[in-house]
Amino acid sequence: MSTAGLACGKLTVPLDYGNPAAGTVDVAVIRAKATGTGSARW
């Protein structure tokens, strides 16, 4: 897969939503633009 057209980012989320004091973790994400028609994507 080519890296052209990819976008990356980082989300910081809590380790435990029920206990926010437990700290956070960074989650790396990569997205690619969908291809095809709307009905073919689902």
mmCIF file of the C-alpha atoms, coordinates in Angstrom:
data_MODEL
# 
_entry.id   MODEL 
# 
loop_
_atom_site.group_PDB 
_atom_site.id 
_atom_site.type_symbol 
_atom_site.label_atom_id 
_atom_site.label_alt_id 
_atom_site.label_comp_id 
_atom_site.label_asym_id 
_atom_site.label_entity_id 
_atom_site.label_seq_id 
_atom_site.pdbx_PDB_ins_code 
_atom_site.Cartn_x 
_atom_site.Cartn_y 
_atom_site.Cartn_z 
_atom_site.occupancy 
_atom_site.B_iso_or_equiv 
_atom_site.pdbx_formal_charge 
_atom_site.auth_seq_id 
_atom_site.auth_comp_id 
_atom_site.auth_asym_id 
_atom_site.auth_atom_id 
_atom_site.pdbx_PDB_model_num 
ATOM 1  C CA . MET A 1 1  ? 0.000   0.000  0.000  1.00 0.00 ? 1  MET A CA 1 
ATOM 2  C CA . SER A 1 2  ? 1.245   3.455  -0.874 1.00 0.00 ? 2  SER A CA 1 
ATOM 3  C CA . THR A 1 3  ? 1.561   5.991  1.926  1.00 0.00 ? 3  THR A CA 1 
ATOM 4  C CA . ALA A 1 4  ? 0.243   8.766  -0.333 1.00 0.00 ? 4  ALA A CA 1 
ATOM 5  C CA . GLY A 1 5  ? -3.092  10.061 0.902  1.00 0.00 ? 5  GLY A CA 1 
ATOM 6  C CA . LEU A 1 6  ? -2.702  8.690  4.413  1.00 0.00 ? 6  LEU A CA 1 
ATOM 7  C CA . ALA A 1 7  ? -3.156  10.885 7.470  1.00 0.00 ? 7  ALA A CA 1 
ATOM 8  C CA . CYS A 1 8  ? -1.879  10.054 10.925 1.00 0.00 ? 8  CYS A CA 1 
ATOM 9  C CA . GLY A 1 9  ? -2.551  11.366 14.362 1.00 0.00 ? 9  GLY A CA 1 
ATOM 10 C CA . LYS A 1 10 ? -2.527  10.611 18.056 1.00 0.00 ? 10 LYS A CA 1 
ATOM 11 C CA . LEU A 1 11 ? -5.377  10.331 20.537 1.00 0.00 ? 11 LEU A CA 1 
ATOM 12 C CA . THR A 1 12 ? -4.825  10.600 24.267 1.00 0.00 ? 12 THR A CA 1 
ATOM 13 C CA . VAL A 1 13 ? -7.394  8.523  26.131 1.00 0.00 ? 13 VAL A CA 1 
ATOM 14 C CA . PRO A 1 14 ? -7.815  7.527  29.771 1.00 0.00 ? 14 PRO A CA 1 
ATOM 15 C CA . LEU A 1 15 ? -6.650  4.065  30.810 1.00 0.00 ? 15 LEU A CA 1 
ATOM 16 C CA . ASP A 1 16 ? -9.858  3.684  32.800 1.00 0.00 ? 16 ASP A CA 1 
ATOM 17 C CA . TYR A 1 17 ? -12.872 5.899  32.103 1.00 0.00 ? 17 TYR A CA 1 
ATOM 18 C CA . GLY A 1 18 ? -14.246 4.938  35.500 1.00 0.00 ? 18 GLY A CA 1 
ATOM 19 C CA . ASN A 1 19 ? -11.048 6.101  37.200 1.00 0.00 ? 19 ASN A CA 1 
ATOM 20 C CA . PRO A 1 20 ? -9.575  9.106  35.345 1.00 0.00 ? 20 PRO A CA 1 
ATOM 21 C CA . ALA A 1 21 ? -6.784  9.396  37.930 1.00 0.00 ? 21 ALA A CA 1 
ATOM 22 C CA . ALA A 1 22 ? -5.356  6.094  36.607 1.00 0.00 ? 22 ALA A CA 1 
ATOM 23 C CA . GLY A 1 23 ? -3.603  8.031  33.847 1.00 0.00 ? 23 GLY A CA 1 
ATOM 24 C CA . THR A 1 24 ? -3.766  8.129  30.081 1.00 0.00 ? 24 THR A CA 1 
ATOM 25 C CA . VAL A 1 25 ? -2.356  6.322  27.074 1.00 0.00 ? 25 VAL A CA 1 
ATOM 26 C CA . ASP A 1 26 ? -1.586  7.645  23.584 1.00 0.00 ? 26 ASP A CA 1 
ATOM 27 C CA . VAL A 1 27 ? -3.121  5.719  20.692 1.00 0.00 ? 27 VAL A CA 1 
ATOM 28 C CA . ALA A 1 28 ? -1.663  6.209  17.214 1.00 0.00 ? 28 ALA A CA 1 
ATOM 29 C CA . VAL A 1 29 ? -4.170  6.219  14.359 1.00 0.00 ? 29 VAL A CA 1 
ATOM 30 C CA . ILE A 1 30 ? -3.847  6.199  10.578 1.00 0.00 ? 30 ILE A CA 1 
ATOM 31 C CA . ARG A 1 31 ? -6.670  6.866  8.157  1.00 0.00 ? 31 ARG A CA 1 
ATOM 32 C CA . ALA A 1 32 ? -7.020  6.483  4.436  1.00 0.00 ? 32 ALA A CA 1 
ATOM 33 C CA . LYS A 1 33 ? -9.706  8.065  2.319  1.00 0.00 ? 33 LYS A CA 1 
ATOM 34 C CA . ALA A 1 34 ? -12.429 5.595  1.367  1.00 0.00 ? 34 ALA A CA 1 
ATOM 35 C CA . THR A 1 35 ? -12.646 4.537  -2.243 1.00 0.00 ? 35 THR A CA 1 
ATOM 36 C CA . GLY A 1 36 ? -15.575 3.374  -4.317 1.00 0.00 ? 36 GLY A CA 1 
ATOM 37 C CA . THR A 1 37 ? -19.187 4.478  -4.222 1.00 0.00 ? 37 THR A CA 1 
ATOM 38 C CA . GLY A 1 38 ? -21.177 5.072  -1.065 1.00 0.00 ? 38 GLY A CA 1 
ATOM 39 C CA . SER A 1 39 ? -22.987 1.735  -1.320 1.00 0.00 ? 39 SER A CA 1 
ATOM 40 C CA . ALA A 1 40 ? -19.728 -0.156 -1.856 1.00 0.00 ? 40 ALA A CA 1 
ATOM 41 C CA . ARG A 1 41 ? -18.217 1.217  1.353  1.00 0.00 ? 41 ARG A CA 1 
ATOM 42 C CA . TRP A 1 42 ? -20.714 -0.541 3.584  1.00 0.00 ? 42 TRP A CA 1 
# 
